[in-house]
Amino acid sequence: MSSPRSVILCADDFGLADGVSRGILELAGMGRLSATGAMTNMPGWRRAAPGLSPLRDRIAVGLHLNLTVGSPLGTMPQLAPSGIFPPLKDLLPRALKRQVPPGEIDAEIGRQIDAFEEVFGEAPAFVDGHQHVHVLPVVRPALIRILKARGRAGRVWLRDPTDRATAILRRPVGRGKALTVKALARGFSRSAHAAGFATNRGFSGFAPLDLSVPAERVFEEAFSHLGRHPLVMCHPGYVDDELRALDPALESREAELAYLASDAFRDLLDAKGLRLAGFAA
């Protein structure tokens, strides 16, 4: 019998709200995750981070770079004049036109990395982006440049949110999102590799983030047609008032949490010959 194939299952949004962080910690403790990305600009990061300490050897903890939710960690008079990040629908067109202020982006990336290291006591294992902002123009080169200047090349890996077109087309759930992000992230892995950063190879987990598609189907598709070094993203958590004020993805988080904690998910991995594991270059 062949050995199980490794896949990274990464829960996004640690620190977004206490209910989200609590759900992620529960799944990590059960061995149902192999990575999580932290939103270090959110107040919940400092509250929830101590819960990660007992799990350091069990899951990879990275930075979920955030430029669209909550407040920046420093002043950004052009990007966030009100002290609140713009939503993605406003950030995206500005980034595509390269109308976001490079100096402000550089400074905020540095602050969010610093906030991770100050609280967690070490560098992030990887960096990705909330709503995939890390692949956008201006943000992408700044992130790679800053991490390289800090000596993180070869030590931190970067999440490539793309996959082969054939694999995306075989997964109907979230297909439109996946194709859009693939277009936005074109050339990201090439730039990362040229600077000395490894990336995953294969990415899935796009979903409507509502209850229109059962969590079981979301993950059955996400764990199909996997790439060479695949990563599946997920968004589990408990809904609380803090989350309701911040994010439209509510009931779907609890549905994902319940499924990932279930015997059905364990059986899915067994049936596909998969095991959850950390990054392997």
Stockholm file with secondary structure:
# STOCKHOLM 1.0

chainA/1-281         MSSPRSVILCADDFGLADGVSRGILELAGMGRLSATGAMTNMPGWRRAAPGLSPLRDRIAVGLHLNLTVGSPLGTMPQLAPSGIFPPLKDLLPRALKRQVPPGEIDAEIGRQIDAFEEVFGEAPAFVDGHQHVHVLPVVRPALIRILKARGRAGRVWLRDPTDRATAILRRPVGRGKALTVKALARGFSRSAHAAGFATNRGFSGFAPLDLSVPAERVFEEAFSHLGRHPLVMCHPGYVDDELRALDPALESREAELAYLASDAFRDLLDAKGLRLAGFAA
#=GR chainA/1-281 SS CCCCEEEEEEEEEETSCHHHHHHHHHHHHTTCCSEEEECTTSHHHHHHGGGGGGGTTTSEEEEEECSSSSCCSSCCTTTCTTSSCCCHHHHHHHHHTTCSCHHHHHHHHHHHHHHHHHHHSSCCSEEEEGGGGGGSTTHHHHHHHHHHHTTCTTTSEECCCCCCHHHHHTCCTTHHHHHHHHHHTTTHHHHHHHTTCCBCBCEECCCCSSTTSCHHHHHHHHTSSCCSBCEEEECCCCCCHHHHTTCSCCHHHHHHHHHHTSHHHHHHHHHHTEEECCCCC
#=GC SS_cons         CCCCEEEEEEEEEETSCHHHHHHHHHHHHTTCCSEEEECTTSHHHHHHGGGGGGGTTTSEEEEEECSSSSCCSSCCTTTCTTSSCCCHHHHHHHHHTTCSCHHHHHHHHHHHHHHHHHHHSSCCSEEEEGGGGGGSTTHHHHHHHHHHHTTCTTTSEECCCCCCHHHHHTCCTTHHHHHHHHHHTTTHHHHHHHTTCCBCBCEECCCCSSTTSCHHHHHHHHTSSCCSBCEEEECCCCCCHHHHTTCSCCHHHHHHHHHHTSHHHHHHHHHHTEEECCCCC
//
